[in-house]
């Protein structure tokens, strides 16, 4: 690896966050438009789960491969091509004539999202200096803020101009793509590719694989719960008579809260460590998510915000912990904690959909809500901050 200035470099962290924002802004269109797609194609809840889980499945498949390649080669191809695919194909979903075509369009956009994540996340530690928790959280803020702003933007636009006008939303994304082209530096490879994919895994993780696996399991379960709520709670609201714009606003509040809590959690982790934050956030998330299902009227808005605040607070911490334990494979480990973990969590969406077809959405989500509390038993086995550096 080439020599690197390990001071905190805020401008580059900001540029990486811009990549994250741009790609995820368009990825965020899918969930709030599920009611519109359901109406257009008369989808079952199982089909909704397939549509929602498709992007997660592709992240499961694509991100580890791209993470491996990003640690091997110094190229911006995965960043630029990934953003461009998301910006172009996801808006085109609005004019697809069939469910199969819709799946194909969202698949291409989701592949793009899976391509840029490992590269940019792997670059963050190089420019974070002594503030790794804050830097990863700020980078993550680009994505979570996009998922907060995107649903409001697309539901307002579709509500005003119709689903068929969705391709016009790619215009601001293309403008941001041009800016990204000029401000994002070339990633630094780690040279792990000499031993092949599995050899790279052994070289990057070595004796710390158990700690990596533990973090990954917790992140999978967290992702599953968050994705289940983001996918099926909007459909529950739709059945209760909320407008598409109201649903988009509630989804945005859920995610905006995660933007704020992730930034707070990242900053606190640089001083307090990780374990206490995981215990508090996951322990409190379960009862709040459960109560959200029985909240109606205007009370849904603050409860959705609080739910997102708690369940998404630890999202950037898992990536930061894993990168500290295995610094030799930054992009590869980022892909496992982001794409591989989020992907597997999202791939369970069809199961939630099938169970909801049989038992109803509130019944299924009322069980899903208690999963974060169960993960607190695993959190006690996480290494603390000082131990991470000794382990790595």
N, C-alpha and C positions, 0 to 999 in steps of 0.2 A: 504494500500500500504506500502511496506517496505521502510525503510529509504534509502535515496539515496544521493550520493555526487553530488551536483548540480554545481560543477565546470565544465568548458569546458573540455571535454575529447576527444581530437582529434583522438586518435587511434581507439576508438570505433565508432566515427562518420565515420572514414575512412572505418572501417569494414562494417558498414551498407551501405555505398555508394558502396562498392564492391558487396554486395548482389544485390543492385539496378542495378548496371552495368551488372552483369552476366545474370540476368533474362531478362532485357530489351534488351540486345544485341541480344538475339535470337528472342524476340518478334518483333524486328525491321526488321527481314527478310521478313515479310509478304508483306508490302507495295511495296518495290522495285521489288519484284518478281511477282506482279500482272500482268504486261505485259506478262511475261513468262507463268503464269497460264492461262491468257486469250487466248494466242496462242494455248496452249496445249489442252484446253477444249472448245475453241470457246465460251467464256463467253460473255453474254450481259453486258451492264453497270449496269443494275439492279443486276445481279448476282455478279458483282465485288463489288457493294455496300454491298450486303449481306455478302460476304466473308470478306470485310474490317470491317464491322460493327459487325461481330460475336464476336470478342474479346471484343469490347466495351460493347456489350449486356451482355456477361458473367461477365465483370467487374461490370456492373450495378446490376447483381443478386448476385454474389458471394462475392464481397468485403464488403458490409455492414454486411453480416452474419459472415464473418471471422473477421471483425473488432470487432463485438460484442463478439465473442468467444475469441479473443486475449486479450480483456480487462478483460475477466473472468478467463482465465487459464494462468498459467506460463508454456509455452511450446515452443519449437523451431520447432514443427512439421510443422506448416503452412509455416515457412520460408524455411526449408530444402526440404520439399515435393514440395513446389511451384516452387522453383528454378529447381529442378530435372525434373519436368514435362515440363517446358519450354525448358530446355536444350535438352531433348530427343525427344519430339514429334514434335516440329516445324521443325527441320531439316528433319524429316521423311516425311514432306509434299512434298518433292521433288520427292518421288517415289510412290505417291498415284496414283492408276489407274483410278479414277473417281472423279467427282466434289463432290459427296457425301462423299467419303472417305477423300478427301482433307478437307472438312468442319469438319469432325470428328477429324482429326489430329490437325488441327488448334484450334479446340475447346478445346482439352485436354491441348495443350500448353498454351492457353489463360486462362484456369482455373488455371493453375500453376502460371501464372503471377498475377492473381487476389488474389491468396492465400498469397503470401509473402508481397505484398505492404502494407496492413494495419498494420501488425505486426512491420515491420522495420520502417515505418514512425511514428508509435506511440512511438517507442523507442527514436527517435531523441531528443525530448525535455528534456528527463532525463539526457542527457549528453551534452547539449548545453550551460549550464551555463547562462551567460549574453549575449550570442550571438545567440539567437534563429533564427533570420533571416538568418544569415550567415550559421548556421548549417543546416537548412532545405534546403537552396539553394545548399550547398555543397553536401548534400545527393541527392538532385534532380539532381545535375550535373552528378552523377553516371548513372542515367537513361537517361538523355538527351545526354550525351556523347556516351552512348551505341547506342542510336538511330541515332547518327551522324556517328559512326564508322561502325555499323552493315550493313547498306545498301551498303557502298563501299566494305566491306569485302565479303558479299554474292554475290553481282553482279560480282565482279572480279572472285570469285571462280566458280560461275555457268558459267560465260562467258568462262572460261578456261577449266573447267572439265565437264560441263554439269549439268543440273538440277538433274539428277539421282544420282549425287555424293554428293548432299547436306547433307545426313546423316553423312558424314565424319566430318562435321563441329562441331559435338557435342563433339569431343575429347577435345579441349581446355576448353569447358564448364564443362566437368566432372572433369578436373584437378582443375578448380576454385572452383567447388563444394566441393572438398575435403578440400581445404584451408578454405572455408567458414565454414565448419563443425567444424574446430578447433578455429576459431577466433571470431565468433559471440556469444555474451553472451545470457543467457536465458532472455526473455522478462519478465517484471513485470506486473502482472495483476492488474486491478483496483477494482476488486470485484463488478462490476456493474451487474453481471449476476444473482444476488440473486432476482432481481425484474423482470426477463424476459427481452425480447428484447425491448418492448415498454416502460416498466418501466425504463430500462436503458437509453432510449432516454430522458425520462422526467427528470431523475436524472442528466444526463450529461448536458442537454441544459437548462432546467428550463425556466427562464425568458428571456434568451438570444436567444431564438429560432428565433426571427425575424431577428436578425443580422446574424445568421447562414444561414437562408434561403436566405437573400440578397446576401451574399458571394457565396452561392451555385449557384444561378441563373447566376451570372456573370461568374463563373467558367464553367458552362454548355455551355454558349454561346461562351466563349473563346475556349473551347475544340471542339465545333462543327466546328468553322471556321478553326482551325488548322488541324483537322482531315479531313475535306472536301478538303483542299488544298493538304495535304499529300497523300490522296487517288487518287484524280482525276487529279491533275496537272501532275503527272508522265504519265498518259495516254494521256494527251494533248501533252506532249513532245514526247511521242512515236509516235503519229500521225504526228508530225512535223519532224520525221526522226532522232531524237537523239538516240544514242546507249544505250543499257541497262546499261553499265558502266557509261555513261554520266548522265543518269537519276538517278542512284544510287548516284553519286557524288553530284548532285543538291539537292536531298533529304537529303543527309548528311550535306550539307552546311546549309540548312534550319534549321536542328535540332542542328547542332554544334553552330550556332548563338544563339539558345535558351539556350544552355549550358552556353555560355559566359554571355548573358544578364541576365539569372536567377541568376547567381552568383553575378553579379554587383547589380542587383535589391535587392537581399537579404541583401547584405552588406549595401547598401544605406538605406534600410528600418529600420535598427537598429538605424539610426541617424535621418532620415528625415520623418519617418512614411510611411504609405502605400498609402494614397490617391493620392498624387502627382505623384507617380510612375505609378499607374493605369491610371490616366488621360493622362499622356504623352504617355505611351506605346500604349494604346488602341486608343487614338486620332490620333496618327501617323500611326498606323498599317493599317487602312482602305485604305488611298490613296496609300500606298506602295503596298499592296496586289492587289489593282485594277490595278496599273501600271504594275505589274509583268505579268499579262495576255497578255499585249501588247508588251512585251519585247522579242526580238529574238536574235539569235546568242550568242556570248560570254557574252552579257549583262545580260543573264538570271542568270548567276552564282552570281554576286554581288547582284542582286535584290532579288534572293532567300535567300541569306544570310541576307539581311536587313529585309526582310519579316519575317523570322523566329526569328530574333533578337527582333522584336517588339511584335509579337503576342504571343511569348512564355516567355517573360520577367516576366510576373506576375504569371506564373504557380506555383512556390513554395510559393508565398505570400498568396494565398488564404488558403492553408493548415496551414501556420504559424498563420495567423489571427484567424482562427477557433480554433486552439489548444490553443491559448492564451485566447479566450473567454470561452472555455469549456475544461479546463485542466483535468477534471475528466474522460473524455472519449477519451483519445488521439488516440487510434487505431480506435475507432468507428467514430470519427469526421474526421480522416484521410481518412477512407474508403468512407465517404460521399463526401469529397472534391476531392478525386482522383478517386476511382472506380465508385461511383454513379454519380458524375458529368461528368467525362470523358466518362463513359459508356453511359449515356443518350445522350451526344453530339455525340458520335460515332454511336449510334443507328439511327441517322438521315441520315447516309450515304446512305442507300438504297433509301431514298427519293431524295437525291441529284442525285443518279444514275438514278432513274426513270425520273426525270425532265431533266437530261442531255440526256437521250435517246430521249426525245421529242424535246428539245430546243437547245442542244449542251452544251458541258462542259464550254466553255468561257462565254456563256450567263448566266448560272446558277452561276458560281463562281463570275461573276461581281456583282451580287446581294449579295452573301454571304460576299464579301469583306467588305461591309459597316456595318456589324453587330457590330464589335468592337467599332466603333464610336458611335453607338446607346447605348452601355453599359455605356458610360461616364456619361449619365444622372443618372444611378443607382449609380455610383461611389461616387457622391456627398453625398449620404446617408450612406456611410461606416463610421464606427467609426474610429477615429484616434488612434494612438498607446497608448497614455496615457489613453484615454477613454476605450480601450480594457481591461486594467487591472482592472479598476474600475468596468466595467461591469461584468467581470469574477469573 
